[in-house]
Amino acid sequence: MEYRHTQTGVFLTRLNRFVALAEANGETVACHVKNTGRCKELLVPGAKVVLQSSFAQGRKTPYTLLAVYKGNRIVNIDSQI
């Protein structure tokens, strides 16, 4: 699968099942989290994450959290349901 408009960031916290905060480009941004599961072992403060920009109008968050680095591996958040 090919993703466009991606960048790395740093996971900060999860506000609820659907929204997380991450740091990207020196600012705190809200991210949609597709996986509503806990992902407790993956989404830890300071973890490197992959974010995808969204340009859709009416969207509540400007980014989607796609993946997180676990050691030297990258884990797709969608596959962890």
Disulfide bonds with the S-S distance in Angstrom:
none
